[in-house]
Amino acid sequence: MHKADLVSAQARECHRRWLLEVTQIPTAAGRESRVIAWIEAFVRERPDVVLSRDPAGNLVLRLAADANPATPALYFTAHLDHPAFVVESVDNASEFIVSFRGGVMDDYFKDARIDLFDAADTRHPAALLGEAASGDSAFKHYRCRTDRPSAALKPGDVGVWALPAAHISEGLVHTPACDDLAAAVAALAAFDELRASPPASAMPVRLLFTRAEEIGFVGAIAATRHATMPKGSRVIALENSRSFSDSPIGAGPIVRVGDRLSIFSPTLTDAVARRAQDLGGPQPTARDTIKPGAWRWQRKLMAGGACEASVFCEAGYEATCVCLPLGNYHNMADLDAVQAGTNTTPPRVGLEFVSLADFEGMVDLLIACGNHLPHAAPKAPLFDSLFDKGRHVLEA
């Protein structure tokens, strides 16, 4: 492992604090203002960082020394929304119609509890009463009743599932909204480390934070149409992706070669994988023993969903994805059983969770890519050596 790519214990502790803070911020597609305010505060504390917005409200962070934003750069991207509720109308001081912006199975809404947040960030506990008719076919609507009447709640206010506080336990980060706020924090953490000692020869590193991903990549699509990232830029989209048996939580961040929509840019994917290999060595094979405490990483397709890397590839960017394997995807606990109809208890929402080591591995990998990300794949000595080693069997 390259010691220059490691992060200090003090910085790790800071990143963990950010992780717990940010992933508890109420956010929804089109209503990301609270997370944006946190990022704005981050930038205010760093005079060498410049924040700008594109016409869609997506955020771009760059160093002031990166003086020409029209030049290509290496972008780490993440989205700022999470599946959540938005108040659509007020029936009276206790009853409201809310829409749900995101993808969650209908089973999880029955008898569910939510928390609504007004403009002053006051929490209003409420119960979902059932689906409500609406002329808006874009989102499902639900009637809800607050525990106490309030005149403070207005249309546009955000509601989230009523869940326990975030915490770290046995190496896992349990929190309301890993997807995609944990990745946004990883991008900020890596950017903060890189700004402290920016590499002289590397491509400038910038961050792009998009909006409204959970309803169809709307912010990312807008970013491509507004040319928010200059053509020729390289893009590493960051995600939290549903974990499966072949992409386990705790086995390291995942260099994602594609999703259910597309295969990502092979050259860039290979470059990121080579930086992961520099940190942790080759992917173990069935013959290898995994050493305890080793820096781990995975290379997977992750075809269970789609991510913004497909949007950027389709728009002509060289793009790939690094993701964290995620538990309780979109807050759906026991999801495998619920989908299969084998659950023995009613579907209930729960805290999402990721491995803290995977999160820190994502930060390490982004720092490594920011310091050096090769452009062209080298010659293939692996295949040459394999051929030289085994060619004698063809001559027998």
C-alpha positions as CSV (number, residue, x, y, z in Angstrom):
1,M,0.0,0.0,0.0
2,H,1.3,3.5,-0.8
3,K,1.7,5.3,2.5
4,A,1.4,8.6,0.7
5,D,-2.2,7.8,0.0
6,L,-3.2,7.1,3.6
7,V,-5.2,9.5,5.8
8,S,-4.3,10.5,9.3
9,A,-6.2,9.2,12.3
10,Q,-7.3,12.8,13.1
11,A,-8.7,13.3,9.5
12,R,-10.5,9.9,9.7
13,E,-12.3,10.9,12.9
14,C,-13.3,14.2,11.2
15,H,-14.7,12.3,8.2
16,R,-16.6,10.0,10.5
17,R,-18.2,13.0,12.2
18,W,-19.2,14.4,8.8
19,L,-20.6,11.0,7.7
20,L,-22.9,10.9,10.7
21,E,-24.0,14.5,10.4
22,V,-24.7,14.6,6.7
23,T,-26.4,11.3,6.3
24,Q,-29.1,12.4,8.9
25,I,-30.0,15.6,7.0
26,P,-33.5,15.5,5.6
27,T,-33.4,15.7,1.8
28,A,-35.6,14.9,-1.2
29,A,-35.5,15.3,-4.9
30,G,-35.8,19.0,-5.6
31,R,-35.6,19.8,-1.9
32,E,-31.9,19.4,-1.2
33,S,-31.4,22.8,0.4
34,R,-30.3,21.5,3.8
35,V,-27.5,19.4,2.4
36,I,-26.5,22.3,0.1
37,A,-26.3,24.6,3.2
38,W,-23.9,22.1,4.8
39,I,-21.7,22.1,1.8
40,E,-21.8,25.9,1.6
41,A,-20.6,26.0,5.3
42,F,-17.8,23.6,4.3
43,V,-16.7,25.9,1.5
44,R,-16.9,29.1,3.7
45,E,-14.3,27.5,6.0
46,R,-11.9,27.0,3.1
47,P,-11.0,30.3,1.3
48,D,-9.1,28.3,-1.4
49,V,-12.3,26.5,-2.5
50,V,-14.7,28.0,-5.0
51,L,-18.3,26.9,-5.2
52,S,-20.5,27.6,-8.3
53,R,-23.9,26.5,-9.5
54,D,-25.1,25.5,-12.9
55,P,-28.6,26.6,-14.2
56,A,-30.1,23.4,-12.7
57,G,-28.8,24.2,-9.2
58,N,-26.1,21.5,-9.3
59,L,-23.0,22.4,-7.3
60,V,-19.4,22.4,-8.5
61,L,-16.5,22.7,-6.1
62,R,-13.0,23.5,-7.4
63,L,-9.8,25.0,-6.0
64,A,-9.2,28.7,-6.6
65,A,-5.8,27.7,-8.1
66,D,-7.8,25.8,-10.7
67,A,-8.3,29.1,-12.3
68,N,-10.0,28.1,-15.6
69,P,-13.3,26.1,-15.0
70,A,-13.6,25.6,-18.8
71,T,-10.6,23.3,-18.9
72,P,-11.2,19.5,-18.5
73,A,-10.8,18.0,-15.1
74,L,-11.3,14.9,-13.1
75,Y,-14.7,15.0,-11.5
76,F,-16.0,13.1,-8.5
77,T,-19.8,13.2,-8.6
78,A,-22.5,12.3,-6.1
79,H,-26.2,13.2,-5.8
80,L,-27.7,15.1,-2.8
81,D,-31.2,13.6,-2.6
82,H,-32.6,10.5,-1.0
83,P,-36.1,8.9,-1.4
84,A,-38.3,11.0,0.8
85,F,-41.7,12.8,1.2
86,V,-42.6,16.3,0.2
87,V,-45.7,18.2,1.5
88,E,-48.0,18.9,-1.4
89,S,-51.0,20.4,0.2
90,V,-52.4,21.3,3.7
91,D,-55.9,20.1,4.5
92,N,-55.9,21.5,8.1
93,A,-53.4,21.9,10.9
94,S,-53.1,18.1,11.4
95,E,-53.7,16.5,8.0
96,F,-51.5,16.9,4.9
97,I,-51.1,15.3,1.5
98,V,-47.5,14.3,0.8
99,S,-45.9,12.9,-2.3
100,F,-43.1,10.3,-2.2
101,R,-40.1,11.0,-4.5
102,G,-38.1,7.9,-5.0
103,G,-38.3,4.1,-5.4
104,V,-39.7,2.1,-2.5
105,M,-42.0,-0.9,-2.6
106,D,-45.6,-0.2,-1.7
107,D,-45.5,-2.7,1.1
108,Y,-43.3,-0.4,3.2
109,F,-45.9,2.4,3.4
110,K,-48.6,0.6,5.3
111,D,-48.9,1.9,8.9
112,A,-45.6,3.7,8.5
113,R,-44.5,6.6,10.6
114,I,-42.7,9.7,9.2
115,D,-41.2,12.9,10.4
116,L,-42.0,16.2,8.7
117,F,-39.7,19.2,8.9
118,D,-40.8,22.8,8.7
119,A,-38.8,25.7,7.5
120,A,-37.4,26.2,11.0
121,D,-36.2,22.6,11.1
122,T,-38.8,21.7,13.7
123,R,-39.7,18.0,13.6
124,H,-43.4,17.0,13.3
125,P,-44.0,13.3,13.9
126,A,-46.8,11.9,11.7
127,A,-48.6,8.7,10.6
128,L,-49.3,7.7,7.1
129,L,-53.1,7.1,6.7
130,G,-53.0,5.6,3.2
131,E,-52.7,6.5,-0.5
132,A,-54.4,9.6,-1.7
133,A,-55.7,10.3,-5.2
134,S,-53.8,12.9,-7.2
135,G,-53.7,14.3,-10.7
136,D,-49.9,14.2,-10.6
137,S,-48.9,10.9,-12.0
138,A,-45.2,11.4,-11.4
139,F,-45.3,10.5,-7.7
140,K,-47.6,8.5,-5.4
141,H,-49.4,10.6,-2.9
142,Y,-50.3,9.8,0.7
143,R,-52.5,11.3,3.4
144,C,-50.8,11.8,6.7
145,R,-51.8,13.1,10.1
146,T,-49.4,14.8,12.5
147,D,-49.4,13.9,16.2
148,R,-49.9,17.6,17.1
149,P,-51.6,20.3,15.1
150,S,-49.2,22.8,13.6
151,A,-49.6,25.8,11.3
152,A,-45.8,25.8,10.6
153,L,-45.9,23.0,7.9
154,K,-46.2,24.3,4.3
155,P,-46.2,22.9,0.8
156,G,-42.6,22.0,-0.2
157,D,-41.5,20.9,3.3
158,V,-39.6,17.6,3.5
159,G,-40.7,14.4,5.3
160,V,-38.5,11.4,6.0
161,W,-39.1,7.9,7.5
162,A,-39.2,8.0,11.3
163,L,-36.0,6.2,12.2
164,P,-33.5,6.0,15.0
165,A,-30.4,8.2,15.2
166,A,-27.3,7.3,13.2
167,H,-24.6,5.3,14.9
168,I,-21.6,3.2,14.3
169,S,-21.7,-0.3,15.6
170,E,-19.4,-3.3,15.0
171,G,-17.8,-1.6,12.0
172,L,-21.1,-0.7,10.3
173,V,-22.5,2.8,9.8
174,H,-26.3,2.7,10.4
175,T,-27.9,5.9,9.3
176,P,-31.0,7.2,7.5
177,A,-29.6,8.2,4.1
178,C,-26.3,6.5,3.0
179,D,-27.6,6.8,-0.6
180,D,-26.0,9.0,-1.7
181,L,-25.0,11.2,1.1
182,A,-22.2,8.9,2.3
183,A,-20.7,9.1,-1.2
184,A,-21.0,12.9,-1.1
185,V,-19.1,12.9,2.2
186,A,-16.4,10.6,0.7
187,A,-16.0,13.1,-2.2
188,L,-15.6,16.0,0.2
189,A,-13.2,14.1,2.4
190,A,-11.0,13.1,-0.5
191,F,-11.1,16.6,-2.0
192,D,-10.1,18.1,1.4
193,E,-7.1,15.8,1.6
194,L,-6.1,16.6,-2.0
195,R,-6.4,20.3,-1.5
196,A,-3.9,20.1,1.4
197,S,-1.2,18.9,-1.0
198,P,-2.4,19.1,-4.6
199,P,-0.4,17.0,-7.0
200,A,1.5,19.2,-9.5
201,S,1.1,17.1,-12.6
202,A,-2.3,15.5,-12.1
203,M,-5.5,16.6,-13.8
204,P,-7.4,19.2,-11.6
205,V,-9.9,17.5,-9.3
206,R,-13.4,19.0,-9.0
207,L,-16.6,17.9,-7.3
208,L,-20.1,17.8,-8.9
209,F,-23.1,17.4,-6.6
210,T,-26.3,16.7,-8.5
211,R,-29.9,17.1,-7.6
212,A,-33.0,14.9,-8.1
213,E,-31.2,11.7,-9.0
214,E,-33.9,9.5,-7.3
215,I,-36.6,10.5,-9.8
216,G,-34.6,9.7,-12.9
217,F,-31.2,11.4,-12.9
218,V,-32.8,14.8,-13.5
219,G,-29.9,16.9,-12.2
220,A,-27.2,14.8,-13.9
221,I,-29.1,15.0,-17.3
222,A,-29.3,18.8,-16.8
223,A,-25.6,18.9,-16.1
224,T,-24.8,17.2,-19.4
225,R,-27.2,19.6,-21.3
226,H,-25.6,22.7,-19.7
227,A,-22.1,21.3,-20.2
228,T,-21.4,21.8,-16.5
229,M,-18.4,19.6,-16.9
230,P,-16.2,20.6,-19.9
231,K,-15.9,18.0,-22.6
232,G,-12.8,15.9,-22.2
233,S,-13.3,15.7,-18.4
234,R,-13.0,12.3,-16.7
235,V,-15.9,11.4,-14.4
236,I,-16.0,9.1,-11.4
237,A,-19.6,8.9,-10.3
238,L,-20.0,7.8,-6.6
239,E,-22.9,5.7,-5.4
240,N,-24.3,3.4,-2.7
241,S,-25.5,0.3,-4.4
242,R,-27.6,-2.6,-3.1
243,S,-25.4,-5.3,-1.8
244,F,-25.8,-8.9,-3.0
245,S,-24.1,-12.1,-2.0
246,D,-21.4,-11.5,-4.6
247,S,-20.8,-7.9,-3.6
248,P,-20.7,-8.1,0.2
249,I,-20.6,-5.3,2.7
250,G,-17.1,-5.1,4.2
251,A,-15.2,-6.5,1.3
252,G,-14.2,-3.0,0.2
253,P,-15.4,-0.2,-2.1
254,I,-16.5,-1.4,-5.5
255,V,-15.0,-0.4,-8.9
256,R,-18.3,-0.7,-10.8
257,V,-17.8,-1.8,-14.4
258,G,-21.5,-1.1,-15.3
259,D,-25.1,-1.1,-14.2
260,R,-28.4,-2.4,-15.5
261,L,-28.4,0.2,-18.3
262,S,-24.8,0.2,-19.6
263,I,-21.2,-0.7,-19.4
264,F,-19.0,2.2,-18.3
265,S,-15.9,3.5,-20.0
266,P,-13.5,0.5,-20.0
267,T,-10.3,2.6,-20.1
268,L,-11.3,4.7,-17.1
269,T,-12.7,1.8,-15.2
270,D,-9.4,0.0,-15.8
271,A,-7.4,3.0,-14.6
272,V,-9.4,3.3,-11.4
273,A,-9.0,-0.5,-10.8
274,R,-5.3,-0.2,-11.3
275,R,-5.2,2.5,-8.6
276,A,-7.2,0.2,-6.3
277,Q,-4.7,-2.6,-7.1
278,D,-1.8,-0.2,-6.2
279,L,-3.5,0.2,-2.8
280,G,-4.6,-3.3,-2.0
281,G,-3.1,-5.7,-4.6
282,P,-4.9,-7.8,-7.2
283,Q,-8.4,-9.1,-6.6
284,P,-8.1,-12.4,-4.7
285,T,-8.9,-15.5,-6.6
286,A,-10.5,-18.7,-5.2
287,R,-7.0,-20.0,-4.4
288,D,-6.0,-17.0,-2.3
289,T,-6.3,-16.4,1.4
290,I,-7.5,-12.9,2.4
291,K,-5.2,-11.4,5.0
292,P,-7.0,-9.9,8.1
293,G,-6.8,-6.1,8.0
294,A,-5.8,-5.9,4.4
295,W,-7.0,-3.0,2.3
296,R,-9.8,-4.5,0.3
297,W,-11.6,-3.6,-2.9
298,Q,-14.0,-5.3,-5.4
299,R,-14.7,-5.1,-9.1
300,K,-18.3,-5.8,-10.0
301,L,-21.1,-5.1,-12.5
302,M,-23.8,-4.2,-9.9
303,A,-26.7,-4.7,-12.3
304,G,-29.4,-4.4,-9.7
305,G,-29.8,-0.7,-10.4
306,A,-28.6,2.2,-12.5
307,C,-26.5,5.2,-11.7
308,E,-25.4,8.6,-13.1
309,A,-22.3,7.1,-14.7
310,S,-24.6,5.8,-17.5
311,V,-25.9,9.3,-18.0
312,F,-22.4,10.7,-18.3
313,C,-21.3,8.0,-20.7
314,E,-24.3,8.5,-22.9
315,A,-23.5,12.2,-23.1
316,G,-20.0,11.4,-24.4
317,Y,-17.9,11.7,-21.2
318,E,-15.3,9.1,-20.2
319,A,-17.1,8.0,-17.0
320,T,-17.2,5.1,-14.5
321,C,-18.4,4.5,-11.0
322,V,-17.1,3.7,-7.5
323,C,-19.8,2.5,-5.1
324,L,-20.3,1.4,-1.5
325,P,-22.2,-1.9,-1.1
326,L,-25.3,-0.9,0.8
327,G,-27.7,-2.7,3.2
328,N,-31.4,-1.9,3.6
329,Y,-31.3,-0.3,0.2
330,H,-33.7,2.8,0.1
331,N,-34.4,2.0,3.8
332,M,-36.2,-1.3,2.9
333,A,-35.3,-3.7,5.6
334,D,-35.4,-7.5,4.9
335,L,-35.8,-6.6,1.2
336,D,-34.8,-9.9,-0.3
337,A,-37.5,-11.7,1.7
338,V,-40.1,-9.0,1.0
339,Q,-39.5,-9.2,-2.7
340,A,-39.6,-13.0,-2.6
341,G,-42.8,-13.0,-0.5
342,T,-41.0,-15.1,2.2
343,N,-41.0,-12.4,5.0
344,T,-42.5,-13.6,8.2
345,T,-43.0,-10.1,9.6
346,P,-44.7,-7.1,8.0
347,P,-42.3,-5.0,5.9
348,R,-40.8,-2.2,7.9
349,V,-38.3,0.6,7.0
350,G,-34.9,0.7,8.7
351,L,-31.6,2.5,8.8
352,E,-29.4,2.0,5.7
353,F,-26.0,0.7,6.5
354,V,-22.5,0.5,5.0
355,S,-19.1,-0.6,6.3
356,L,-17.0,2.1,7.8
357,A,-13.9,0.4,6.3
358,D,-15.6,0.4,2.9
359,F,-16.3,4.2,3.3
360,E,-12.7,4.9,4.3
361,G,-11.5,2.7,1.4
362,M,-13.6,4.8,-1.0
363,V,-11.8,8.0,0.4
364,D,-8.4,6.3,0.0
365,L,-9.2,5.3,-3.6
366,L,-10.4,8.8,-4.6
367,I,-7.3,10.3,-3.1
368,A,-5.2,7.8,-5.1
369,C,-7.0,8.7,-8.3
370,G,-6.7,12.4,-7.7
371,N,-3.0,12.0,-7.2
372,H,-2.5,10.0,-10.3
373,L,-4.9,8.4,-12.7
374,P,-3.3,6.9,-15.8
375,H,-4.8,7.7,-19.2
376,A,-3.8,4.8,-21.4
377,A,-3.7,1.1,-20.4
378,P,-0.2,-0.3,-20.5
379,K,0.9,-3.1,-22.7
380,A,-0.4,-6.5,-21.5
381,P,2.6,-8.2,-19.8
382,L,0.1,-10.4,-17.9
383,F,-1.1,-12.1,-21.1
384,D,2.5,-12.2,-22.5
385,S,3.7,-13.9,-19.3
386,L,0.7,-16.3,-19.3
387,F,1.4,-17.3,-22.8
388,D,5.2,-17.7,-22.2
389,K,4.4,-19.8,-19.2
390,G,2.0,-22.1,-20.8
391,R,2.8,-22.2,-24.5
392,H,4.7,-25.5,-24.1
393,V,1.5,-27.4,-23.7
394,L,0.5,-26.4,-27.2
395,E,3.7,-28.0,-28.6
396,A,3.3,-31.3,-26.9
